[in-house]
Amino acid sequence: MNQLIARIAFASLLFAVVAPFASADDGCCQDCGCCCPCQKTCRLVEEEKKVEIICWGKKCEDFCVPCPSERGCKNCEMVCETCGDKGSEGICSEPKRYVWYDWIPGCGAQIYTRHKLMRGVTTKKVPGFKWVVEDLCADCVAKAEAAQVTPGVEIPAPPQVASNLRMIFPAPIVR
């Protein structure tokens, strides 16, 4: 068990250290693919988001309530008289008397309606925006277009891009 935990911890640590270097940051432009000096650029991109909306409503369901029934004849039967009776699954036991009554249904029934609370989920696609970080050459930075934003909509400023790895993984504190 301890070896499994140690292996998982090592794999997590290895992924955390290697993942930043395993990106497409190999000195090539993400747009045109040329291998020239690139710079990190923030660009606003429009994306379509799926939003789930919960709608509550009711469902009507009809059911019958019968008129009072009457008790009929009394019945009596001996069960479990022999070993292996149908329903006893091969179990041997003492005979037992089973008593029940016949019931005579009433003369009619009345219809009622119940209202059940129901939950419905609707999915709606709405426009949205997000900032993406891209490694682009100088030519592609000049050509890169941000998404068109309708007038009057407030959009936050682009995020600051970390220029070196020390900002993402700071040096450990030595005491």
PyMOL commands that place a pseudoatom at each C-alpha (Angstrom):
pseudoatom trace, name=CA, resn=MET, resi=1, chain=A, elem=C, hetatm=0, pos=[0.000, 0.000, 0.000]
pseudoatom trace, name=CA, resn=ASN, resi=2, chain=A, elem=C, hetatm=0, pos=[2.815, 2.411, 0.916]
pseudoatom trace, name=CA, resn=GLN, resi=3, chain=A, elem=C, hetatm=0, pos=[4.591, 1.590, -2.366]
pseudoatom trace, name=CA, resn=LEU, resi=4, chain=A, elem=C, hetatm=0, pos=[1.424, 2.430, -4.296]
pseudoatom trace, name=CA, resn=ILE, resi=5, chain=A, elem=C, hetatm=0, pos=[1.108, 5.783, -2.513]
pseudoatom trace, name=CA, resn=ALA, resi=6, chain=A, elem=C, hetatm=0, pos=[4.795, 6.503, -3.126]
pseudoatom trace, name=CA, resn=ARG, resi=7, chain=A, elem=C, hetatm=0, pos=[4.435, 5.679, -6.841]
pseudoatom trace, name=CA, resn=ILE, resi=8, chain=A, elem=C, hetatm=0, pos=[1.371, 7.920, -7.168]
pseudoatom trace, name=CA, resn=ALA, resi=9, chain=A, elem=C, hetatm=0, pos=[3.147, 10.771, -5.362]
pseudoatom trace, name=CA, resn=PHE, resi=10, chain=A, elem=C, hetatm=0, pos=[6.225, 10.377, -7.606]
pseudoatom trace, name=CA, resn=ALA, resi=11, chain=A, elem=C, hetatm=0, pos=[4.091, 10.313, -10.771]
pseudoatom trace, name=CA, resn=SER, resi=12, chain=A, elem=C, hetatm=0, pos=[2.220, 13.446, -9.655]
pseudoatom trace, name=CA, resn=LEU, resi=13, chain=A, elem=C, hetatm=0, pos=[5.463, 15.266, -8.891]
pseudoatom trace, name=CA, resn=LEU, resi=14, chain=A, elem=C, hetatm=0, pos=[6.986, 14.201, -12.214]
pseudoatom trace, name=CA, resn=PHE, resi=15, chain=A, elem=C, hetatm=0, pos=[3.890, 15.412, -14.106]
pseudoatom trace, name=CA, resn=ALA, resi=16, chain=A, elem=C, hetatm=0, pos=[3.955, 18.765, -12.268]
pseudoatom trace, name=CA, resn=VAL, resi=17, chain=A, elem=C, hetatm=0, pos=[7.609, 19.305, -13.204]
pseudoatom trace, name=CA, resn=VAL, resi=18, chain=A, elem=C, hetatm=0, pos=[7.469, 18.026, -16.811]
pseudoatom trace, name=CA, resn=ALA, resi=19, chain=A, elem=C, hetatm=0, pos=[4.041, 19.343, -17.879]
pseudoatom trace, name=CA, resn=PRO, resi=20, chain=A, elem=C, hetatm=0, pos=[5.104, 22.989, -18.381]
pseudoatom trace, name=CA, resn=PHE, resi=21, chain=A, elem=C, hetatm=0, pos=[7.921, 21.873, -20.686]
pseudoatom trace, name=CA, resn=ALA, resi=22, chain=A, elem=C, hetatm=0, pos=[5.757, 19.403, -22.646]
pseudoatom trace, name=CA, resn=SER, resi=23, chain=A, elem=C, hetatm=0, pos=[3.622, 22.161, -24.161]
pseudoatom trace, name=CA, resn=ALA, resi=24, chain=A, elem=C, hetatm=0, pos=[3.891, 23.385, -27.736]
pseudoatom trace, name=CA, resn=ASP, resi=25, chain=A, elem=C, hetatm=0, pos=[6.412, 25.995, -26.561]
pseudoatom trace, name=CA, resn=ASP, resi=26, chain=A, elem=C, hetatm=0, pos=[9.258, 24.714, -28.748]
pseudoatom trace, name=CA, resn=GLY, resi=27, chain=A, elem=C, hetatm=0, pos=[10.088, 28.130, -30.254]
pseudoatom trace, name=CA, resn=CYS, resi=28, chain=A, elem=C, hetatm=0, pos=[7.622, 27.798, -33.133]
pseudoatom trace, name=CA, resn=CYS, resi=29, chain=A, elem=C, hetatm=0, pos=[4.619, 30.022, -33.805]
pseudoatom trace, name=CA, resn=GLN, resi=30, chain=A, elem=C, hetatm=0, pos=[1.280, 28.421, -32.842]
pseudoatom trace, name=CA, resn=ASP, resi=31, chain=A, elem=C, hetatm=0, pos=[-0.473, 30.066, -35.796]
pseudoatom trace, name=CA, resn=CYS, resi=32, chain=A, elem=C, hetatm=0, pos=[1.818, 29.770, -38.843]
pseudoatom trace, name=CA, resn=GLY, resi=33, chain=A, elem=C, hetatm=0, pos=[4.316, 27.204, -37.501]
pseudoatom trace, name=CA, resn=CYS, resi=34, chain=A, elem=C, hetatm=0, pos=[7.475, 29.143, -38.428]
pseudoatom trace, name=CA, resn=CYS, resi=35, chain=A, elem=C, hetatm=0, pos=[10.428, 28.665, -36.096]
pseudoatom trace, name=CA, resn=CYS, resi=36, chain=A, elem=C, hetatm=0, pos=[11.384, 32.205, -35.206]
pseudoatom trace, name=CA, resn=PRO, resi=37, chain=A, elem=C, hetatm=0, pos=[11.401, 34.270, -32.013]
pseudoatom trace, name=CA, resn=CYS, resi=38, chain=A, elem=C, hetatm=0, pos=[7.881, 34.228, -30.574]
pseudoatom trace, name=CA, resn=GLN, resi=39, chain=A, elem=C, hetatm=0, pos=[6.181, 36.147, -27.820]
pseudoatom trace, name=CA, resn=LYS, resi=40, chain=A, elem=C, hetatm=0, pos=[3.310, 35.182, -25.572]
pseudoatom trace, name=CA, resn=THR, resi=41, chain=A, elem=C, hetatm=0, pos=[0.160, 37.097, -26.496]
pseudoatom trace, name=CA, resn=CYS, resi=42, chain=A, elem=C, hetatm=0, pos=[-3.276, 37.288, -24.882]
pseudoatom trace, name=CA, resn=ARG, resi=43, chain=A, elem=C, hetatm=0, pos=[-6.135, 37.149, -27.338]
pseudoatom trace, name=CA, resn=LEU, resi=44, chain=A, elem=C, hetatm=0, pos=[-9.866, 37.386, -26.695]
pseudoatom trace, name=CA, resn=VAL, resi=45, chain=A, elem=C, hetatm=0, pos=[-11.727, 34.454, -28.248]
pseudoatom trace, name=CA, resn=GLU, resi=46, chain=A, elem=C, hetatm=0, pos=[-15.473, 34.046, -28.569]
pseudoatom trace, name=CA, resn=GLU, resi=47, chain=A, elem=C, hetatm=0, pos=[-16.794, 30.646, -27.547]
pseudoatom trace, name=CA, resn=GLU, resi=48, chain=A, elem=C, hetatm=0, pos=[-20.224, 29.126, -27.277]
pseudoatom trace, name=CA, resn=LYS, resi=49, chain=A, elem=C, hetatm=0, pos=[-21.166, 27.954, -23.785]
pseudoatom trace, name=CA, resn=LYS, resi=50, chain=A, elem=C, hetatm=0, pos=[-23.804, 25.384, -22.870]
pseudoatom trace, name=CA, resn=VAL, resi=51, chain=A, elem=C, hetatm=0, pos=[-25.929, 26.430, -19.906]
pseudoatom trace, name=CA, resn=GLU, resi=52, chain=A, elem=C, hetatm=0, pos=[-28.346, 24.072, -18.162]
pseudoatom trace, name=CA, resn=ILE, resi=53, chain=A, elem=C, hetatm=0, pos=[-31.618, 25.640, -17.041]
pseudoatom trace, name=CA, resn=ILE, resi=54, chain=A, elem=C, hetatm=0, pos=[-33.844, 23.837, -14.538]
pseudoatom trace, name=CA, resn=CYS, resi=55, chain=A, elem=C, hetatm=0, pos=[-37.585, 24.203, -15.090]
pseudoatom trace, name=CA, resn=TRP, resi=56, chain=A, elem=C, hetatm=0, pos=[-40.147, 23.080, -12.510]
pseudoatom trace, name=CA, resn=GLY, resi=57, chain=A, elem=C, hetatm=0, pos=[-43.688, 22.131, -13.392]
pseudoatom trace, name=CA, resn=LYS, resi=58, chain=A, elem=C, hetatm=0, pos=[-46.429, 19.674, -12.624]
pseudoatom trace, name=CA, resn=LYS, resi=59, chain=A, elem=C, hetatm=0, pos=[-47.697, 16.538, -14.274]
pseudoatom trace, name=CA, resn=CYS, resi=60, chain=A, elem=C, hetatm=0, pos=[-51.344, 15.597, -13.871]
pseudoatom trace, name=CA, resn=GLU, resi=61, chain=A, elem=C, hetatm=0, pos=[-52.147, 11.940, -13.299]
pseudoatom trace, name=CA, resn=ASP, resi=62, chain=A, elem=C, hetatm=0, pos=[-55.632, 10.426, -12.945]
pseudoatom trace, name=CA, resn=PHE, resi=63, chain=A, elem=C, hetatm=0, pos=[-56.297, 7.556, -10.528]
pseudoatom trace, name=CA, resn=CYS, resi=64, chain=A, elem=C, hetatm=0, pos=[-59.354, 5.668, -9.259]
pseudoatom trace, name=CA, resn=VAL, resi=65, chain=A, elem=C, hetatm=0, pos=[-60.607, 5.427, -5.679]
pseudoatom trace, name=CA, resn=PRO, resi=66, chain=A, elem=C, hetatm=0, pos=[-63.041, 2.514, -5.397]
pseudoatom trace, name=CA, resn=CYS, resi=67, chain=A, elem=C, hetatm=0, pos=[-66.211, 2.510, -3.328]
pseudoatom trace, name=CA, resn=PRO, resi=68, chain=A, elem=C, hetatm=0, pos=[-66.060, 0.454, -0.119]
pseudoatom trace, name=CA, resn=SER, resi=69, chain=A, elem=C, hetatm=0, pos=[-65.715, -3.291, -0.649]
pseudoatom trace, name=CA, resn=GLU, resi=70, chain=A, elem=C, hetatm=0, pos=[-67.313, -6.030, 1.443]
pseudoatom trace, name=CA, resn=ARG, resi=71, chain=A, elem=C, hetatm=0, pos=[-65.829, -9.062, 3.106]
pseudoatom trace, name=CA, resn=GLY, resi=72, chain=A, elem=C, hetatm=0, pos=[-66.941, -12.327, 1.547]
pseudoatom trace, name=CA, resn=CYS, resi=73, chain=A, elem=C, hetatm=0, pos=[-66.404, -15.962, 2.427]
pseudoatom trace, name=CA, resn=LYS, resi=74, chain=A, elem=C, hetatm=0, pos=[-63.737, -17.222, 4.807]
pseudoatom trace, name=CA, resn=ASN, resi=75, chain=A, elem=C, hetatm=0, pos=[-61.233, -19.645, 3.271]
pseudoatom trace, name=CA, resn=CYS, resi=76, chain=A, elem=C, hetatm=0, pos=[-58.872, -22.006, 5.052]
pseudoatom trace, name=CA, resn=GLU, resi=77, chain=A, elem=C, hetatm=0, pos=[-56.142, -24.183, 3.586]
pseudoatom trace, name=CA, resn=MET, resi=78, chain=A, elem=C, hetatm=0, pos=[-53.331, -26.277, 5.020]
pseudoatom trace, name=CA, resn=VAL, resi=79, chain=A, elem=C, hetatm=0, pos=[-49.892, -25.441, 3.623]
pseudoatom trace, name=CA, resn=CYS, resi=80, chain=A, elem=C, hetatm=0, pos=[-46.428, -26.970, 4.102]
pseudoatom trace, name=CA, resn=GLU, resi=81, chain=A, elem=C, hetatm=0, pos=[-47.914, -30.433, 4.624]
pseudoatom trace, name=CA, resn=THR, resi=82, chain=A, elem=C, hetatm=0, pos=[-45.082, -32.275, 2.843]
pseudoatom trace, name=CA, resn=CYS, resi=83, chain=A, elem=C, hetatm=0, pos=[-41.406, -31.567, 2.379]
pseudoatom trace, name=CA, resn=GLY, resi=84, chain=A, elem=C, hetatm=0, pos=[-40.582, -29.967, -0.938]
pseudoatom trace, name=CA, resn=ASP, resi=85, chain=A, elem=C, hetatm=0, pos=[-43.988, -28.319, -1.494]
pseudoatom trace, name=CA, resn=LYS, resi=86, chain=A, elem=C, hetatm=0, pos=[-44.088, -25.800, -4.287]
pseudoatom trace, name=CA, resn=GLY, resi=87, chain=A, elem=C, hetatm=0, pos=[-42.907, -22.528, -2.790]
pseudoatom trace, name=CA, resn=SER, resi=88, chain=A, elem=C, hetatm=0, pos=[-41.197, -24.103, 0.234]
pseudoatom trace, name=CA, resn=GLU, resi=89, chain=A, elem=C, hetatm=0, pos=[-37.924, -24.577, -1.709]
pseudoatom trace, name=CA, resn=GLY, resi=90, chain=A, elem=C, hetatm=0, pos=[-37.234, -28.050, -0.288]
pseudoatom trace, name=CA, resn=ILE, resi=91, chain=A, elem=C, hetatm=0, pos=[-37.513, -27.006, 3.380]
pseudoatom trace, name=CA, resn=CYS, resi=92, chain=A, elem=C, hetatm=0, pos=[-39.249, -29.464, 5.728]
pseudoatom trace, name=CA, resn=SER, resi=93, chain=A, elem=C, hetatm=0, pos=[-41.589, -27.905, 8.304]
pseudoatom trace, name=CA, resn=GLU, resi=94, chain=A, elem=C, hetatm=0, pos=[-44.759, -28.527, 10.279]
pseudoatom trace, name=CA, resn=PRO, resi=95, chain=A, elem=C, hetatm=0, pos=[-48.096, -28.088, 8.450]
pseudoatom trace, name=CA, resn=LYS, resi=96, chain=A, elem=C, hetatm=0, pos=[-49.626, -24.683, 8.873]
pseudoatom trace, name=CA, resn=ARG, resi=97, chain=A, elem=C, hetatm=0, pos=[-53.165, -23.420, 8.459]
pseudoatom trace, name=CA, resn=TYR, resi=98, chain=A, elem=C, hetatm=0, pos=[-53.506, -20.387, 6.142]
pseudoatom trace, name=CA, resn=VAL, resi=99, chain=A, elem=C, hetatm=0, pos=[-56.725, -18.335, 6.464]
pseudoatom trace, name=CA, resn=TRP, resi=100, chain=A, elem=C, hetatm=0, pos=[-57.960, -15.556, 4.154]
pseudoatom trace, name=CA, resn=TYR, resi=101, chain=A, elem=C, hetatm=0, pos=[-61.170, -13.817, 3.142]
pseudoatom trace, name=CA, resn=ASP, resi=102, chain=A, elem=C, hetatm=0, pos=[-62.636, -13.130, -0.280]
pseudoatom trace, name=CA, resn=TRP, resi=103, chain=A, elem=C, hetatm=0, pos=[-63.367, -9.478, -0.868]
pseudoatom trace, name=CA, resn=ILE, resi=104, chain=A, elem=C, hetatm=0, pos=[-66.249, -8.265, -3.009]
pseudoatom trace, name=CA, resn=PRO, resi=105, chain=A, elem=C, hetatm=0, pos=[-65.437, -5.007, -4.806]
pseudoatom trace, name=CA, resn=GLY, resi=106, chain=A, elem=C, hetatm=0, pos=[-67.689, -1.969, -4.336]
pseudoatom trace, name=CA, resn=CYS, resi=107, chain=A, elem=C, hetatm=0, pos=[-70.272, -0.793, -6.824]
pseudoatom trace, name=CA, resn=GLY, resi=108, chain=A, elem=C, hetatm=0, pos=[-68.019, 1.739, -8.572]
pseudoatom trace, name=CA, resn=ALA, resi=109, chain=A, elem=C, hetatm=0, pos=[-65.054, 4.068, -8.340]
pseudoatom trace, name=CA, resn=GLN, resi=110, chain=A, elem=C, hetatm=0, pos=[-64.428, 7.794, -8.434]
pseudoatom trace, name=CA, resn=ILE, resi=111, chain=A, elem=C, hetatm=0, pos=[-61.710, 9.466, -10.515]
pseudoatom trace, name=CA, resn=TYR, resi=112, chain=A, elem=C, hetatm=0, pos=[-59.323, 11.906, -8.853]
pseudoatom trace, name=CA, resn=THR, resi=113, chain=A, elem=C, hetatm=0, pos=[-56.328, 13.795, -10.246]
pseudoatom trace, name=CA, resn=ARG, resi=114, chain=A, elem=C, hetatm=0, pos=[-52.989, 14.074, -8.488]
pseudoatom trace, name=CA, resn=HIS, resi=115, chain=A, elem=C, hetatm=0, pos=[-50.405, 16.711, -9.392]
pseudoatom trace, name=CA, resn=LYS, resi=116, chain=A, elem=C, hetatm=0, pos=[-46.807, 15.488, -9.331]
pseudoatom trace, name=CA, resn=LEU, resi=117, chain=A, elem=C, hetatm=0, pos=[-43.934, 17.968, -9.101]
pseudoatom trace, name=CA, resn=MET, resi=118, chain=A, elem=C, hetatm=0, pos=[-41.608, 17.399, -12.064]
pseudoatom trace, name=CA, resn=ARG, resi=119, chain=A, elem=C, hetatm=0, pos=[-38.111, 18.698, -12.794]
pseudoatom trace, name=CA, resn=GLY, resi=120, chain=A, elem=C, hetatm=0, pos=[-37.036, 19.392, -16.349]
pseudoatom trace, name=CA, resn=VAL, resi=121, chain=A, elem=C, hetatm=0, pos=[-33.593, 20.379, -17.619]
pseudoatom trace, name=CA, resn=THR, resi=122, chain=A, elem=C, hetatm=0, pos=[-33.164, 22.477, -20.752]
pseudoatom trace, name=CA, resn=THR, resi=123, chain=A, elem=C, hetatm=0, pos=[-29.785, 23.164, -22.357]
pseudoatom trace, name=CA, resn=LYS, resi=124, chain=A, elem=C, hetatm=0, pos=[-29.253, 26.535, -24.008]
pseudoatom trace, name=CA, resn=LYS, resi=125, chain=A, elem=C, hetatm=0, pos=[-26.237, 27.690, -25.990]
pseudoatom trace, name=CA, resn=VAL, resi=126, chain=A, elem=C, hetatm=0, pos=[-25.135, 31.252, -25.216]
pseudoatom trace, name=CA, resn=PRO, resi=127, chain=A, elem=C, hetatm=0, pos=[-22.211, 33.317, -26.513]
pseudoatom trace, name=CA, resn=GLY, resi=128, chain=A, elem=C, hetatm=0, pos=[-19.252, 33.827, -24.203]
pseudoatom trace, name=CA, resn=PHE, resi=129, chain=A, elem=C, hetatm=0, pos=[-15.651, 35.036, -24.235]
pseudoatom trace, name=CA, resn=LYS, resi=130, chain=A, elem=C, hetatm=0, pos=[-12.353, 33.821, -22.818]
pseudoatom trace, name=CA, resn=TRP, resi=131, chain=A, elem=C, hetatm=0, pos=[-8.732, 34.957, -22.902]
pseudoatom trace, name=CA, resn=VAL, resi=132, chain=A, elem=C, hetatm=0, pos=[-6.216, 32.523, -24.388]
pseudoatom trace, name=CA, resn=VAL, resi=133, chain=A, elem=C, hetatm=0, pos=[-2.426, 32.680, -24.271]
pseudoatom trace, name=CA, resn=GLU, resi=134, chain=A, elem=C, hetatm=0, pos=[-0.684, 31.981, -27.577]
pseudoatom trace, name=CA, resn=ASP, resi=135, chain=A, elem=C, hetatm=0, pos=[2.982, 31.937, -28.676]
pseudoatom trace, name=CA, resn=LEU, resi=136, chain=A, elem=C, hetatm=0, pos=[2.970, 33.997, -31.883]
pseudoatom trace, name=CA, resn=CYS, resi=137, chain=A, elem=C, hetatm=0, pos=[5.636, 35.466, -34.140]
pseudoatom trace, name=CA, resn=ALA, resi=138, chain=A, elem=C, hetatm=0, pos=[5.638, 39.226, -34.845]
pseudoatom trace, name=CA, resn=ASP, resi=139, chain=A, elem=C, hetatm=0, pos=[3.782, 38.777, -38.180]
pseudoatom trace, name=CA, resn=CYS, resi=140, chain=A, elem=C, hetatm=0, pos=[0.999, 36.708, -36.590]
pseudoatom trace, name=CA, resn=VAL, resi=141, chain=A, elem=C, hetatm=0, pos=[0.669, 39.138, -33.660]
pseudoatom trace, name=CA, resn=ALA, resi=142, chain=A, elem=C, hetatm=0, pos=[-0.036, 41.908, -36.172]
pseudoatom trace, name=CA, resn=LYS, resi=143, chain=A, elem=C, hetatm=0, pos=[-2.621, 39.751, -37.988]
pseudoatom trace, name=CA, resn=ALA, resi=144, chain=A, elem=C, hetatm=0, pos=[-4.279, 38.283, -34.851]
pseudoatom trace, name=CA, resn=GLU, resi=145, chain=A, elem=C, hetatm=0, pos=[-7.796, 39.550, -34.386]
pseudoatom trace, name=CA, resn=ALA, resi=146, chain=A, elem=C, hetatm=0, pos=[-9.630, 39.611, -31.120]
pseudoatom trace, name=CA, resn=ALA, resi=147, chain=A, elem=C, hetatm=0, pos=[-13.270, 38.570, -31.062]
pseudoatom trace, name=CA, resn=GLN, resi=148, chain=A, elem=C, hetatm=0, pos=[-15.780, 41.259, -31.974]
pseudoatom trace, name=CA, resn=VAL, resi=149, chain=A, elem=C, hetatm=0, pos=[-17.519, 42.541, -28.866]
pseudoatom trace, name=CA, resn=THR, resi=150, chain=A, elem=C, hetatm=0, pos=[-20.843, 44.322, -29.026]
pseudoatom trace, name=CA, resn=PRO, resi=151, chain=A, elem=C, hetatm=0, pos=[-20.693, 47.929, -27.790]
pseudoatom trace, name=CA, resn=GLY, resi=152, chain=A, elem=C, hetatm=0, pos=[-21.574, 48.468, -24.132]
pseudoatom trace, name=CA, resn=VAL, resi=153, chain=A, elem=C, hetatm=0, pos=[-20.338, 45.061, -22.926]
pseudoatom trace, name=CA, resn=GLU, resi=154, chain=A, elem=C, hetatm=0, pos=[-17.645, 45.235, -20.236]
pseudoatom trace, name=CA, resn=ILE, resi=155, chain=A, elem=C, hetatm=0, pos=[-14.711, 42.897, -20.741]
pseudoatom trace, name=CA, resn=PRO, resi=156, chain=A, elem=C, hetatm=0, pos=[-11.932, 42.564, -18.156]
pseudoatom trace, name=CA, resn=ALA, resi=157, chain=A, elem=C, hetatm=0, pos=[-8.345, 43.461, -19.003]
pseudoatom trace, name=CA, resn=PRO, resi=158, chain=A, elem=C, hetatm=0, pos=[-6.163, 40.663, -20.395]
pseudoatom trace, name=CA, resn=PRO, resi=159, chain=A, elem=C, hetatm=0, pos=[-4.283, 38.595, -17.797]
pseudoatom trace, name=CA, resn=GLN, resi=160, chain=A, elem=C, hetatm=0, pos=[-0.560, 39.078, -17.200]
pseudoatom trace, name=CA, resn=VAL, resi=161, chain=A, elem=C, hetatm=0, pos=[1.590, 36.348, -18.764]
pseudoatom trace, name=CA, resn=ALA, resi=162, chain=A, elem=C, hetatm=0, pos=[4.388, 34.865, -16.662]
pseudoatom trace, name=CA, resn=SER, resi=163, chain=A, elem=C, hetatm=0, pos=[7.662, 35.486, -18.490]
pseudoatom trace, name=CA, resn=ASN, resi=164, chain=A, elem=C, hetatm=0, pos=[9.702, 32.870, -16.681]
pseudoatom trace, name=CA, resn=LEU, resi=165, chain=A, elem=C, hetatm=0, pos=[9.085, 29.576, -14.960]
pseudoatom trace, name=CA, resn=ARG, resi=166, chain=A, elem=C, hetatm=0, pos=[10.023, 30.905, -11.490]
pseudoatom trace, name=CA, resn=MET, resi=167, chain=A, elem=C, hetatm=0, pos=[6.680, 32.726, -11.307]
pseudoatom trace, name=CA, resn=ILE, resi=168, chain=A, elem=C, hetatm=0, pos=[4.790, 29.464, -11.903]
pseudoatom trace, name=CA, resn=PHE, resi=169, chain=A, elem=C, hetatm=0, pos=[6.985, 27.250, -9.712]
pseudoatom trace, name=CA, resn=PRO, resi=170, chain=A, elem=C, hetatm=0, pos=[8.721, 29.453, -7.110]
pseudoatom trace, name=CA, resn=ALA, resi=171, chain=A, elem=C, hetatm=0, pos=[11.931, 28.274, -5.509]
pseudoatom trace, name=CA, resn=PRO, resi=172, chain=A, elem=C, hetatm=0, pos=[11.428, 26.309, -2.290]
pseudoatom trace, name=CA, resn=ILE, resi=173, chain=A, elem=C, hetatm=0, pos=[12.032, 28.133, 0.992]
pseudoatom trace, name=CA, resn=VAL, resi=174, chain=A, elem=C, hetatm=0, pos=[15.189, 26.858, 2.716]
pseudoatom trace, name=CA, resn=ARG, resi=175, chain=A, elem=C, hetatm=0, pos=[15.352, 27.225, 6.493]
for i in range(1, 175): cmd.bond("trace and resi %d" % i, "trace and resi %d" % (i + 1))
show_as sticks, trace
zoom trace
